Amino acid sequence: MYRDNSLVPSEAIRLLALGLLADAPKSYAEVAGEVRHFTGRMVGPSLELLASPLELLKVEGLVEPVDSSGENDDLRITESGQSELQRLLAANLRPQVTDVNKLIIALKMRFLHNLSLEQQLEQTDLLVEIFERELARLTDLRGHTPANGGELPAWLELEIGATQARLTWFEDLRDRLPAA
């Protein structure tokens, strides 16, 4: 993790693999394929997001084979893996919305159900704050952009509209969650 308790890219991959296995046991190949597919669709091909081997999750005791007979290559998450999943899901986000942050937000939404209701509300509040700050940053930039700023004013309106829509969506999500 970074000093601000936000995830480094490899931890996003770790979160995805553990979350997939928390849903149901899967083979190594299934997890690797789903990790590649999800990250490839969210942020495109990225050297920064090359999946660390699932074998490392085994060595660390976060996942284990479903059975020891060797007949079934399915993996499942362990109790330690569940704890790690909780820790990764509760991580902060970096202030600006980057491609990696979008991936982490998508992962938080995909596996939000793995958190307690109180933790779900905390994460939703965190996301609301992120988009409030993003909206304030873009609005400030718009206020300091000259009218003859080329296409920047129009692009800023597009970004402000998208950020406002995301903020509204997360506020609505927060309101949909039952009170803790």
Contacts in CASP RR format, 6 or more apart in sequence:
PFRMAT RR
TARGET T0000
AUTHOR 0000-0000-0000
METHOD contacts of the structure
MODEL  1
MYRDNSLVPSEAIRLLALGLLADAPKSYAEVAGEVRHFTGRMVGPSLELL
ASPLELLKVEGLVEPVDSSGENDDLRITESGQSELQRLLAANLRPQVTDV
NKLIIALKMRFLHNLSLEQQLEQTDLLVEIFERELARLTDLRGHTPANGG
ELPAWLELEIGATQARLTWFEDLRDRLPAA
1 7 0 8 1.000
1 8 0 8 1.000
1 11 0 8 1.000
1 91 0 8 1.000
2 8 0 8 1.000
2 94 0 8 1.000
4 92 0 8 1.000
4 94 0 8 1.000
5 91 0 8 1.000
5 92 0 8 1.000
6 91 0 8 1.000
6 92 0 8 1.000
6 93 0 8 1.000
6 94 0 8 1.000
6 104 0 8 1.000
7 15 0 8 1.000
7 88 0 8 1.000
7 91 0 8 1.000
7 104 0 8 1.000
9 46 0 8 1.000
9 48 0 8 1.000
9 49 0 8 1.000
9 100 0 8 1.000
10 49 0 8 1.000
10 52 0 8 1.000
11 88 0 8 1.000
11 91 0 8 1.000
12 39 0 8 1.000
12 49 0 8 1.000
12 100 0 8 1.000
12 103 0 8 1.000
12 104 0 8 1.000
12 107 0 8 1.000
13 35 0 8 1.000
13 39 0 8 1.000
13 49 0 8 1.000
13 50 0 8 1.000
13 51 0 8 1.000
13 52 0 8 1.000
14 52 0 8 1.000
14 57 0 8 1.000
14 84 0 8 1.000
14 88 0 8 1.000
15 85 0 8 1.000
15 88 0 8 1.000
15 89 0 8 1.000
15 104 0 8 1.000
15 107 0 8 1.000
15 111 0 8 1.000
16 34 0 8 1.000
16 35 0 8 1.000
16 38 0 8 1.000
16 39 0 8 1.000
16 107 0 8 1.000
16 110 0 8 1.000
17 31 0 8 1.000
17 35 0 8 1.000
17 51 0 8 1.000
17 54 0 8 1.000
17 57 0 8 1.000
17 63 0 8 1.000
18 57 0 8 1.000
18 62 0 8 1.000
18 63 0 8 1.000
18 77 0 8 1.000
18 81 0 8 1.000
18 84 0 8 1.000
18 85 0 8 1.000
18 88 0 8 1.000
19 77 0 8 1.000
19 85 0 8 1.000
19 110 0 8 1.000
19 111 0 8 1.000
19 114 0 8 1.000
20 26 0 8 1.000
20 31 0 8 1.000
20 34 0 8 1.000
20 35 0 8 1.000
21 31 0 8 1.000
21 63 0 8 1.000
21 75 0 8 1.000
21 76 0 8 1.000
21 77 0 8 1.000
22 77 0 8 1.000
22 82 0 8 1.000
22 85 0 8 1.000
22 111 0 8 1.000
22 114 0 8 1.000
25 66 0 8 1.000
25 74 0 8 1.000
25 75 0 8 1.000
25 76 0 8 1.000
26 34 0 8 1.000
26 74 0 8 1.000
26 75 0 8 1.000
27 73 0 8 1.000
27 74 0 8 1.000
27 75 0 8 1.000
28 54 0 8 1.000
28 73 0 8 1.000
28 75 0 8 1.000
29 73 0 8 1.000
31 54 0 8 1.000
31 75 0 8 1.000
32 51 0 8 1.000
32 54 0 8 1.000
35 51 0 8 1.000
36 51 0 8 1.000
38 106 0 8 1.000
39 46 0 8 1.000
39 49 0 8 1.000
39 51 0 8 1.000
39 103 0 8 1.000
40 46 0 8 1.000
40 49 0 8 1.000
42 99 0 8 1.000
42 102 0 8 1.000
42 103 0 8 1.000
42 106 0 8 1.000
43 49 0 8 1.000
43 99 0 8 1.000
43 100 0 8 1.000
43 102 0 8 1.000
43 103 0 8 1.000
46 99 0 8 1.000
48 100 0 8 1.000
49 100 0 8 1.000
49 103 0 8 1.000
54 63 0 8 1.000
54 75 0 8 1.000
57 63 0 8 1.000
57 75 0 8 1.000
57 81 0 8 1.000
58 64 0 8 1.000
58 75 0 8 1.000
60 80 0 8 1.000
61 78 0 8 1.000
61 80 0 8 1.000
61 81 0 8 1.000
62 77 0 8 1.000
62 78 0 8 1.000
62 80 0 8 1.000
62 81 0 8 1.000
62 84 0 8 1.000
63 75 0 8 1.000
63 76 0 8 1.000
63 77 0 8 1.000
63 78 0 8 1.000
63 81 0 8 1.000
64 75 0 8 1.000
64 76 0 8 1.000
64 78 0 8 1.000
65 72 0 8 1.000
65 73 0 8 1.000
65 74 0 8 1.000
65 75 0 8 1.000
65 76 0 8 1.000
66 72 0 8 1.000
66 74 0 8 1.000
66 75 0 8 1.000
66 76 0 8 1.000
77 85 0 8 1.000
85 111 0 8 1.000
85 114 0 8 1.000
86 114 0 8 1.000
86 115 0 8 1.000
86 119 0 8 1.000
89 107 0 8 1.000
89 108 0 8 1.000
89 111 0 8 1.000
89 112 0 8 1.000
89 114 0 8 1.000
89 115 0 8 1.000
89 119 0 8 1.000
89 123 0 8 1.000
90 115 0 8 1.000
90 119 0 8 1.000
90 122 0 8 1.000
90 123 0 8 1.000
91 104 0 8 1.000
92 126 0 8 1.000
93 101 0 8 1.000
93 104 0 8 1.000
93 105 0 8 1.000
93 126 0 8 1.000
93 127 0 8 1.000
93 130 0 8 1.000
94 100 0 8 1.000
94 101 0 8 1.000
95 130 0 8 1.000
95 133 0 8 1.000
95 134 0 8 1.000
96 134 0 8 1.000
96 137 0 8 1.000
97 105 0 8 1.000
97 130 0 8 1.000
97 131 0 8 1.000
97 134 0 8 1.000
97 163 0 8 1.000
101 130 0 8 1.000
105 127 0 8 1.000
108 123 0 8 1.000
108 127 0 8 1.000
112 120 0 8 1.000
112 123 0 8 1.000
113 120 0 8 1.000
115 123 0 8 1.000
117 177 0 8 1.000
117 178 0 8 1.000
117 180 0 8 1.000
118 180 0 8 1.000
120 177 0 8 1.000
121 174 0 8 1.000
121 177 0 8 1.000
121 180 0 8 1.000
124 170 0 8 1.000
124 173 0 8 1.000
124 174 0 8 1.000
124 177 0 8 1.000
125 174 0 8 1.000
127 170 0 8 1.000
128 167 0 8 1.000
128 170 0 8 1.000
128 171 0 8 1.000
128 174 0 8 1.000
131 163 0 8 1.000
131 166 0 8 1.000
131 167 0 8 1.000
131 170 0 8 1.000
132 167 0 8 1.000
134 163 0 8 1.000
134 167 0 8 1.000
135 160 0 8 1.000
135 163 0 8 1.000
135 164 0 8 1.000
135 167 0 8 1.000
138 156 0 8 1.000
138 159 0 8 1.000
138 160 0 8 1.000
138 163 0 8 1.000
139 160 0 8 1.000
141 156 0 8 1.000
142 153 0 8 1.000
142 156 0 8 1.000
142 157 0 8 1.000
142 160 0 8 1.000
145 152 0 8 1.000
145 153 0 8 1.000
145 156 0 8 1.000
147 153 0 8 1.000
END
